């Protein structure tokens, strides 16, 4: 993944421009915070820093299906730290406000790092070209040119994603608490796989046009290389159609 130096600039731009607030999908059960808890939180905010969270300053939003249950789909807000040129790590939430629920994690690696993995490990890593070239993955609040450059750095990359809390199922609220096992998430590599109502709801809420982003990223197709995992959901969505530039590696 190239252009490491652009990430701090992108983060600064995002911080300056902001983005529309997205409220969490569910509120977990439990008693309201007491005055004592509020006081402890205030003290911690004054005396402690944010540690590793301080550098999770790149924000992108996309959609995840569960690999073994691809009809179970949700909107995912990623707050990421670029560790080095080839590796990033993200915390996933169901919104972007201070009350958002932590729903999972994602690690992102370059295509060159993916090549070093054994075959059995590669089955956990989903391809990103479909998310990028379809316009589904967006970086709200930064200028169009900066977002395009960000997406350029993520072409041919892969992600390993585990969802631990299923707060949404499509556009409907999901589990009120993080119950059950973690589930391996995947990516959408063909038109007709993601639920259209998910994209429509996100676009309307955040004043985004997925179609316009797709058109703006057409120049990135020349960078795309065939990736593993593109066909992972093909049997489940037999009528889905190809996204130009997104091909299964043979």
C-alpha positions in Angstrom: 0.0 0.0 0.0 1.7 3.2 -1.2 1.5 6.8 -0.2 1.8 6.3 3.6 2.4 10.0 4.0 -1.1 10.8 2.7 -2.9 9.2 5.6 -2.1 11.9 8.3 -3.3 14.5 5.8 -6.5 12.6 5.1 -7.1 12.3 8.8 -6.6 16.0 9.3 -9.0 16.8 6.5 -11.6 14.4 8.0 -11.2 16.0 11.4 -11.6 19.5 9.9 -14.6 18.7 7.7 -16.5 16.3 9.9 -19.2 14.0 8.6 -22.9 13.3 9.3 -23.6 11.6 12.6 -24.8 8.0 12.5 -26.5 6.8 15.6 -25.9 3.3 16.9 -28.3 0.6 15.7 -29.2 -0.7 19.2 -28.8 0.4 22.8 -27.6 -2.4 25.2 -29.7 -3.1 28.3 -28.5 -1.9 31.6 -29.0 0.8 34.2 -28.2 4.5 33.5 -24.7 5.6 34.5 -24.5 6.9 38.0 -22.9 10.3 39.1 -20.0 8.3 40.4 -19.4 6.6 37.1 -19.7 10.0 35.3 -17.1 11.5 37.7 -14.7 8.6 37.1 -15.0 9.0 33.3 -14.4 12.8 33.6 -11.3 12.2 35.7 -10.0 9.6 33.3 -10.5 12.0 30.4 -8.4 14.6 32.2 -5.6 12.3 33.5 -5.3 9.7 30.8 -4.6 9.9 27.1 -6.2 7.8 24.4 -3.2 5.5 23.9 -3.5 3.4 20.7 -6.9 4.9 19.9 -5.3 8.3 19.3 -3.9 7.1 16.0 -7.1 5.4 14.7 -7.7 8.5 12.7 -8.8 7.2 9.3 -12.5 6.7 8.9 -14.2 4.6 6.2 -17.7 3.1 5.9 -18.7 0.0 4.0 -20.9 -3.1 4.2 -20.1 -6.6 5.4 -21.8 -9.9 4.8 -21.0 -12.9 7.0 -19.1 -15.4 4.9 -21.1 -18.4 6.1 -24.4 -16.5 6.2 -24.1 -13.9 3.4 -27.7 -12.8 3.7 -26.7 -11.4 7.1 -25.4 -8.0 6.1 -24.6 -4.8 8.0 -23.1 -1.4 7.7 -19.7 -1.1 9.2 -17.9 2.1 10.4 -14.1 1.6 10.4 -11.7 3.7 12.5 -8.3 2.6 11.4 -4.6 3.1 12.2 -2.0 2.6 9.4 0.7 0.7 11.2 3.1 0.6 8.2 3.0 0.6 4.4 1.5 -2.9 4.3 -0.6 -3.3 7.4 -3.5 -1.4 9.0 -5.8 -2.3 11.9 -9.4 -1.1 12.5 -12.0 -1.0 15.2 -15.5 -1.5 13.8 -18.6 0.3 15.1 -22.3 0.5 14.2 -22.2 4.3 14.0 -19.7 7.2 14.2 -20.9 9.1 17.3 -19.7 8.8 20.9 -22.4 6.3 21.7 -21.6 3.9 18.9 -21.2 0.2 19.7 -18.0 -1.6 19.2 -19.0 -4.5 16.8 -15.7 -6.1 15.6 -12.2 -5.7 14.2 -10.6 -5.7 10.8 -7.0 -6.1 9.8 -6.0 -4.9 6.3 -2.9 -6.1 4.5 -1.4 -5.3 1.1 -1.4 -7.8 -1.8 2.3 -8.5 -1.3 1.7 -9.5 2.4 -1.2 -11.7 1.3 1.1 -13.6 -1.0 3.2 -14.6 2.0 0.3 -16.4 3.8 -0.3 -20.2 3.6 -3.2 -21.4 1.6 -5.3 -22.3 4.7 -4.9 -18.8 6.2 -5.9 -17.0 2.9 -9.4 -18.4 3.3 -10.0 -15.9 6.1 -9.0 -12.8 4.1 -11.5 -11.1 1.8 -10.6 -9.0 -1.3 -11.2 -5.3 -1.4 -11.3 -4.4 -5.1 -15.1 -4.9 -5.4 -15.8 -2.7 -2.4 -13.6 0.1 -3.9 -14.6 -0.1 -7.6 -18.3 -0.4 -6.8 -18.2 2.8 -4.8 -19.5 1.0 -1.7 -16.5 1.8 0.5 -16.4 5.5 1.3 -14.4 7.9 3.4 -17.0 10.6 4.5 -16.0 14.2 5.2 -12.8 14.5 3.0 -12.5 16.0 -0.4 -13.2 13.9 -3.5 -9.6 14.0 -4.6 -8.3 12.9 -1.2 -10.8 10.0 -1.0 -9.8 8.8 -4.5 -6.1 8.8 -3.4 -7.0 6.9 -0.3 -8.9 4.2 -2.3 -5.9 4.0 -4.7 -3.7 3.0 -1.8 -6.1 0.2 -0.9 -6.4 -1.4 -4.3 -5.5 -5.1 -4.3 -5.5 -5.2 -0.5 -7.2 -7.8 1.7 -9.1 -7.7 5.0 -9.6 -10.2 7.8 -12.8 -9.2 9.7 -14.5 -10.7 12.7 -17.9 -9.3 13.9 -18.5 -9.9 17.6 -21.8 -8.0 17.9 -24.5 -8.2 15.3 -26.3 -4.9 16.0 -27.9 -4.9 12.5 -29.4 -7.3 10.1 -29.9 -5.4 6.9 -31.5 -2.1 7.9 -33.3 -3.6 11.0 -31.9 -3.6 14.5 -30.1 -6.7 15.5 -28.9 -8.3 18.8 -29.2 -5.9 21.8 -26.0 -7.5 23.2 -22.9 -9.2 21.9 -24.1 -12.8 22.1 -23.0 -15.9 20.3 -19.7 -16.7 18.6 -17.7 -14.2 16.5 -18.4 -14.5 12.8 -16.0 -14.1 9.9 -17.2 -11.3 7.6 -16.6 -11.0 3.9 -16.8 -8.5 1.1 -19.1 -7.9 -1.9 -17.4 -8.5 -5.3 -20.4 -8.5 -7.6 -23.4 -6.3 -8.3 -26.5 -7.8 -6.8 -24.9 -9.2 -3.6 -25.3 -6.3 -1.2 -28.9 -5.5 -0.2 -29.8 -2.3 -2.1 -31.8 -1.0 0.9 -28.5 -1.0 2.9 -26.7 1.2 0.4 -29.7 3.5 -0.1 -30.1 4.0 3.7 -26.4 4.8 4.1 -26.3 7.2 1.2 -29.4 9.1 2.3 -28.3 9.3 5.9 -24.8 10.5 5.1 -25.6 12.5 1.9 -23.4 10.2 -0.2 -23.8 8.9 -3.8 -22.4 5.5 -4.3 -23.1 5.7 -8.0 -21.0 8.9 -8.3 -18.1 7.4 -6.4 -18.2 4.4 -8.6 -17.9 6.6 -11.7 -15.1 8.7 -10.2 -13.1 5.5 -9.4 -13.3 4.1 -12.9 -9.7 5.2 -13.5 -8.6 2.8 -10.7 -9.6 -0.3 -12.8 -6.3 -0.3 -14.5 -4.6 -0.9 -11.2 -6.8 -3.9 -10.3 -5.3 -7.4 -10.3 -7.3 -10.6 -10.0 -7.8 -11.5 -6.3 -8.6 -14.6 -4.3 -12.0 -14.8 -2.7 -14.0 -12.9 -5.4 -16.0 -16.1 -6.1 -16.6 -17.0 -2.4 -20.3 -15.8 -2.4 -21.0 -16.7 -6.0 -23.1 -19.8 -5.3 -25.2 -17.9 -2.8 -25.9 -15.1 -5.3 -26.1 -16.9 -8.7 -27.7 -13.9 -10.5 -25.1 -11.3 -9.4 -23.2 -9.7 -12.2 -19.5 -8.7 -12.6 -18.1 -5.4 -11.5 -15.7 -4.1 -14.2 -12.2 -4.7 -13.0 -13.0 -7.2 -10.3 -11.8 -10.7 -11.2 -11.2 -14.0 -9.4 -7.6 -15.1 -9.3 -7.2 -18.4 -11.1 
